[in-house]
Structure formats: C-alpha cells, structure tokens
C-alpha cells in the first residue's frame, strides 16, 4: 500500500486536494458533529457511550429522522447503543446495508498529552483529540452523510442502517455482540460496512492505495502470574516474583513468533511490489520468495507495521507486583496482549507462550473481553475472508477513482481486530472501508496526541456520502 497518486499535490508541506469538494454547509456540519463527539468522554473507566449516542440521536432528530427510527438500546445507562434506520424505497425487498461503528474510545490520561484528549483542538493542519483516528471521525462522517442525504431527499433502493456501538475497545458490554443477542431484528443486513478498518494511506502527503479489510487478526489478552513466598528485602533471592516475570518477558521480546504470509497479505504485498519503489519491491520479493530470503525478512520486520503484517505479535501492556517497598514480592502479574494471525486460535497461542516461557511456576491464563479469567482460551480460529461482492466493490472502485484517480483498491489484513468478527460469525459478510486518509508514519490510534489531518477528514466526509449513494442508488 505505497503507491503514488496524482490527485494530491504537495505545496509548502501541505496537501492540496483536487477533485470533488465538500460543500461548505456539509464542511461546517461535519466539523460540528465531530467536535461534539470528541468532547464527550466515552472511555470505559469513567466515560459514557450513551452520551455520544444521545448526541447523535439529537442531531438526527433535528434533521427530520423519526424517533422510532432512532433506537437507543443497551445493557445499562452508560453503555447504550444507537441504531439508526434510513428507509429505502417503498416496497423494496432488498435486505439493508448495515454500517457498524464503535463510539467508545481507548483510555486517555490528560497528563500524557500535550492537549486535553477530550478537547477538540485544530492546529497545524490537524484535528487533535481522543478518537480522531479511532474512530469518532468515521462516526461523525456516517451521521453527517445520513443528514445530508435526508436533506436532499435521497431515496435509496434499500434501507441503510447505522449501528453506533459500545465497548469495542474493551469493557463488558460490546455493543455489536449485545445487539445481535438482544435485538437481532435491528442488525439484519445483506452485508456490513465497518469503517473501523481499511482506508486510504498517505505517503509523504500523497494517497497511495484504498485498502479494504478482507481478513483480520484475532485479539487475545493473557494474564501472566508469578508467585513465591516472598520474604525480607534484606535477603534478596533470584526467584522473587518480579524477576521471574521479567525473565519471561525477556524471552517474549527475544523470540518473536515465526513469519507467515497468508493469501490476503501475499496479494497485498504482491500488488505493492508491482507499483512501489524499486528497493521496496526487491525487499518484498525477498519476503515472498520460497523459501523467504532471511536478510530481506530481517529488514522488512524492522518496521512495526510490516512486522505486524507477517507474524502474530504479543507484547506486555500492563505490569503489577509487590505489596511493600521493604519486602520481596510474593506475586507479580503482567498482561500480554496478542494479535493472532488467521489460522491460529487463542488457545494455540496460549500454549505457544507456555512453551516459550518454559517455567512451570508461571501461570498463563486467558482474560476475556469482560475481564473474566479462565485457565484455557477459545479454540476458534479466525474466519475465512468474505467474497468480494461485486455490488460493493464496483461502486467502491468508481468512487475511489473519482476521489483519488489512479490508486488501486486492494484487499488487506487488519493487523488489529474489530467488531467485524461478530457480524461474520452471524453470517453477514463485513468489509472494512473508509475514506479518511492516514499518514503511514503517523498512526496514533490508541496513543498520545491522537490526530487526523483536517483535509483528510473533510475528504473522508465527501467520500462516504458518494459511496453510500453509489451503493444504494435505484
């Protein structure tokens, strides 16, 4: 995904867009909704997903949507989801298009940021705030697109449903899962669009490709626990719990999971090699060779993004240990977060960790999304990629060519994980598509000072509006 396209011109370090432009009315409205969403704290610990859902519902009511088409539903007062129905042509027998988008965000601490994570800040050509990349930008875009189509009197050939949901980033109340189990009639569709994945990549300010999520890794958290009797800190021993845990994590760092290339990543890299820079193409050729060229692989995985594309990754994300400053720790724990390649289960990965640590005193347990700990993990492998439906990909290619002439539309593997898994398990194909271009070397989702280019956001607004109309035109 590193192609150069002609629609963007770099002028004095800024990106100048050429092609369809967002009307000023919709530019102002989309910014207003985006700001509103960003400034609502919707993190799991002390925020409210419901507040975002209610803000969106208020905006849609003001635009003329009927109350009965704006359903708030969820397990508690903080975790209510919003399901919006845009009615299609009367008498249509076509199943709806369903858009899913989570409105919760990863935890953010003000002291870690140079701006307030829950203040919408525009500076230096960027919008800053928690959720600007993941994924309140796409949430705002979907709501604005619905309002714009309603204002114009657009009548799609089928219903379009938008589900704005809780706890994709963690917590006990995943909204897509809850709706499928408790309000399944709201979630039925022919296919699903998930703007939490895929999208346009920028290289040096230039659009390079439109990626469509075709498969994704599986998410898993494992709790590592080291225990021993402890003792007086004046009599240190090498087997104290923190040392045991450190040794295990050192092994994890020193012995990464093996390289694997699946059909989706092979196709993705093959397409890149055809058009990319010569040096990059040679590097990819070495990675895809049979057997892979060891030198090329070693260079390729130096990039965290490339590394995540070709191997299961596991990393310590939280540590705890000890009970007093003058006592040897009797217990120490770590959370190891894994993103598992297709074809491997969470339990298989847990067993790999046990073999790697090779320490019978170290407990490796699985932690579910709701925080429950169990001695074993699920054995289900990730699902096969959905078929590339012509009714989705033909409009996508057409709108992409209009917005970003010359860039390819290619299948990609999402190196993280998303709510698409729930829809796929329910038998509905799900495609990760969005039009907000993100700089390859500026991916700040889940990190400090999360931001998105101002013009990338506005281009994404125009893209999604055109894409929804292309999908649903009579």
N, C-alpha and C positions, 0 to 999 in steps of 0.2 A: 504494500500500500504506500508507495513512494513515488507516484507519478507526478509530473509537472503538467499543469493545465493552463491554457491561455486566458481564461476568463478573469484571472486576478493579476493586477499589475502592482508591483511593489514601488511605492513612491515615498521617499524620505522615511522609510521604515514602517509605513502604514499600508494596510491592504485597501485597495480601491476596487469596489465591486462593479462589474459590467454585466448587463442582462436585466431580467425582471427586477423591479424595485418595489419595495414595500410602500404602500400609500401612507402618507403622514398620519392619517387618522388611526390606522392599524399599528403604526410605529408607536404612537403615544399610548394606545390601549394596551398593547403587549408589554410595554415597559411598566405601566401602572400595575398590571396583574403580576408581573414578575417581581417587582418591588414588594408588593403586598405579600406574596408567598415567602420570599426570602426573609422578611422581617417577622415572620411567625416561627417561633422555636418549635420544631416538631421532632426533636431528638427523643429517644426512648426514655431517658432517665427522668427528665423534668419538663418535657415539652408536650404539645398536643397536636396530633394529627387531625383531630376533629376540627380544630380552629382553622386549619388550611382548607379542609373540606367545606366548612361553612362559608369561608370567604369566597371560594369558587362558586358555591351554590348561590350566594348573594349576587355575584356578578352575572351569573346565567339567568337568574330570575329577572334582573334588571334589563336583560337583553330580550326578554319575552318568552323564555322557556317556561313551560307549565310546571307547577310544583310536583305533580305526580310523575314527571319525567326526571326528577332530581331526587334520588333516593339516598338518604343517609342511613347506613346500617353498619353495625359493628358490635363487638363483644362488651365494650364499656365506654364510658363518657370520653375518654382520651383517644380511643382508637376506632373512631367511626370512619368508614369509607364512604365515598360519594360515587354513585353510579348515575351517569347522565345518558339519556336516550334522545338522539336526534332522529326524528321519524322520517322514513323514506316515503316513496310514492305509495299512495293508497292502493291496496290490493296486491302489493308485491309479496311473492312467496319466497324470495331470496333470504337466506339467513343473514344476520347482521355481520358487519365488521366490528370487531372489538379492539379497542385501544386500552392497554393497561399501563399505568404509570404510578410509581410509588411516590408518596408525598412526605414520607419520613426522611430524615437525614442522619448521617453519622454524627456521633457526639462531637462537639466542638467546645474548646475552652478559650475564653476571651484572652487569657494571659499568653496563649501560644500564638496569637495572630497579631499582625500589625494593624489590622482593622477589627472592628467588632463583627464577629461572624454572623450576627443577626441584625446587622445594619446593612442596607443596600447602598453600596458605595460605587460611584463611577469615577474612575481616574485613569489617566494614561491610556485611554482606549479600551479599558476593560470594565466589566461589572464584577465587583467582589462581593462575597457572601457565601455562607454555607448553603450548598445546594445549587450554586450557579452552574456547575458541571453535572452534578449528580443529585436529582435530576429535575429540580424545580424549573429549570429553563424549559424543558420539554413539557412539563405540566402546564406552565403558563401558555406555551405555544398551542397546546391542544385546546385549552379553554378559549383562547383568542380566536382560533380557527373556527370553533363552533359558533361563537358570537358573530364573526364576520359572515359566515355562510347564512346564518339566520337573518342577519340584517339585509343580505342581498336576496333573500327569498329562495335560496338554493333548495331544490328537492332532489335528494339522492335516490338512486334506484333501489336502495335497501337501507334499513336502519343502520346508523352508526352509533356505537355505544362506547362511552368513555368511563373506565373504572379507575378512580384515584384512590390509592390504597395505602394501608399501614404496614409498617414493620418489615419491609424488605431488607433493611439494613440491620435488623436484629430486633429482639423482643419476642414476646409470647403470642402475638396476635397478627401473624402475617395476613394481610387483607385479602390477597387473591385466594389463598387457601381457605380463609374463613368464608368468603362469598361463595366459593364453589361448594362448600359443605352445607352452608346455611341458607343461601339464596341462589341456588344454581340457575333458576329461571332468568336471573339478571345477566348471566355470564355466557349464555349460549351464542355461538358465532360460527361462521364458516371458516374464518381464520382470524389470527390475532396479530396486531402490531404492537411491538414493545420498544418505544424509543429510549429505553434504558441501555440499549446496546446498538452496535453498528454506528454508522455515521460517516461524516466527511473528515478526512485527515488533512492537516496543513503541514507542509514542509517549507520552512523559511517564508511563511506567509502565502504559499501557493497551495491550492487544493490539489490533492494527489489521487484520491480514489473515494468512491462511495462504497463503504463496506456494509454488507448485510449479514447479520448474525445467522449462521447456519447451524452451529452447534456451540456448546459452552461447556466449561469445566464444571465439576461438582464441588460444592462448598462443604468443608468439614472443619470443626473445632475439636481438638483433643486436649484433655486435661492431663498434664504430667504431674505426678506427685512422688516426691522423695521423702522418706521418713526414717528416723532413727531415734534412739533415746535422748539425744541432746547431751547437755552437761554444762560444766562451768567453763566460761570463756577463757580462763587462765590455762586450761588444759586442752588446747586445740587438737582436733583429730582430722585426718584427711577424709573421713567418711561422714562429715556433717552434711546435712540435707542440702544446703545450698551448693556445696561443692559437687555433690552427686548430680544435682540438676544442671550445673554449669558444664560438667563433663559431657552429659547427654546432649546439650545444646551445641557444644563444640563439635560433636560428631555430626550433628544435623547440618551444621554450616560446612563442614569439610567434605561431606559425602552427599551431594545433591542426587536427586532422582535421575534415572537414565533418560537419554534423549529418545523421543518418539515423534514421528511425523505421521499424522492421520490423514485420510483423504482430503478433508477440508483444508487443513494447513498446507498440505502439499499443493493443492490447487491455488491457494492464496499466494504462496511463495513463488510458484511457477509463473503466475501472472505478473508478479512484481519483477521477476528476473527478465521478462520479455521487454519491459519498458524502462526499468530502472537504470541507474548509473552503472557503468561497466564494472567497477570494483565491487559494487554491491551484487551485481548479477553473478560475478565469479564466486563471491562468498556463498551465495545461495546455492549455486551449482554444487559446491563442495558439501554443503549440508544435506542436499537431496541425493547425493551420489550413493551408490550401493557398492561397497559399504561407505558410510559417510567419511569425509576427509577430516581426520582428527584436528588438524590445525585450523580448518575453516570453522568447525564446530566450536572450538575453544574461543575463537574470535567472535563468533556470532552470539554466544551466550553472555558476552560481556555487557550487552545491552539488557537491562531488566525486562524490557518489553519483548525483545526477541527471545530471551531465556524462557519467559512465561509461555511463549507460543509452542515450545517444543518439549516441555517437561512438566511433570507435576511439581508444584512448589509448596514447601512447608516452611513456615517461619514463626519464631516466637513473637507474640504480640503483647503478652501481659506476664508479669512476674510478681510473686509474693513469697515471703518467707520470714521465719524468725518470730519470736514473741517478746524478746527483751534485748537491750543493747549489750548486756553482760552475760548472755547465755548462748551456748551453741544451739543453732536452730534444730528443732526436732522435726519440723515439716517445712517443705518448700514446694511451691507449685508454679507451673507455667502453663499458659495457653498457647498451643501450637496451632496456627491457622493454616489449613491446606486447601489448595485449589487443584483438583484432581482431573487429570486428562480423561477424555472419553474412553470407555473400555475398561475402566478400573473402578472398583467400588470403594466406599468409605472404609468398610471393614478390611479390605485388602490393604489399603493404605495404613490403617492402624497396625496391622501385622507387620508391614514393612518397617514401621517405626520401631516396633518392639525388637525386631531383628537387628536394626541398626544400633539401637542403644545397648543391647546385649547386657542388660542389668536387671536381674530378677527382683531387685529391691525397688525398682522404679515402676510405678503403676501408670498405664496408658489407657485412659478412659475416653469415651466419646461424649461430647456435650451437644445436645440437640439445640435447635434454634430457640426453644423456650427456656434454655438453661438447665434442663434435666440431664443428669449424669448417668451413664449406663456403661457396663463393662464391655459391651460389644457395640459395633456400629452397623448401620444398614448395609445390606449386601447388594442393593440395586445399583446397576451400572447406569451411566448416562444414556439417554435415548438417542436413537438414530436421527440424523438431520431430517427436517421435513422436506417434502418435494418442493422444488421451485415453481410454485403456481404461476402460470402464465398471466392470470388476471391480476397478480400482484407485481410481477417483475416487468411486464410490458409498460405499465404506467410509471413504474419507478425509473426505468431506463429513459423514458421520454421526458419526465420532469427533470431528472438529473442532467440530461443533455441540454435542456433549456437553461438550467441554472448554472451548470458548470460544464460547458462544452468540452468534449474530449476526454473526460475522465471515465474510467471503467467502473462498472458495478460488479463487485466480486463477492463471493461468499467468504466469511471469516469465522474464526472460532473466538468467542468471547472468553478472554483469559480469566475473567472473574466468574460470576454466576448471577443469575437474575430470576425474576418471577416467571419467566417463560416456562420453566420446568413444570410448574403446576398446570399450566394450560396444556402443555404437551402430554402430561400424564392423563389429563381429562379428554384427550383425543382430538384436540384442536391445534393445527399447525401454527407456530408462532414465529414471527420474523422480527429481528431487531433492526429497526430503521429510524434514523432521524437525520435532520439536515443542519445541525449546529456543528460547524467545523471547529475542531480542537487541534491545537498545535501538538505535533508528535512529541516534542520535548517539554511540554507544559501541561501534562496531565495531572491535575491537582485534586481530583475527586478523592475524598476521604482525608485530604491533607490540609495543612495550614494555608491561609490566604488563597482559598479556592477562588477561581475566577474564570471568566469567559470573555472572549473578545466581544466588544459591543456590536460590531458589524456582523460577526458570526451569528450572534443571537438573532439579529433582525433578518439576516438571510435565512436562518432556520425557520423563522415565522412564515416567510413567504413560501419556502419550500413545502412546509407541511400543509398549508392551505391548498396549494396547487396539487399536491399529491393526493389529498383526501378527495378533491373534486375529480381528479383523474380516475381514482378508484371507483367512484360512486356515480359517475355521470350516466344519465339514462341511455 
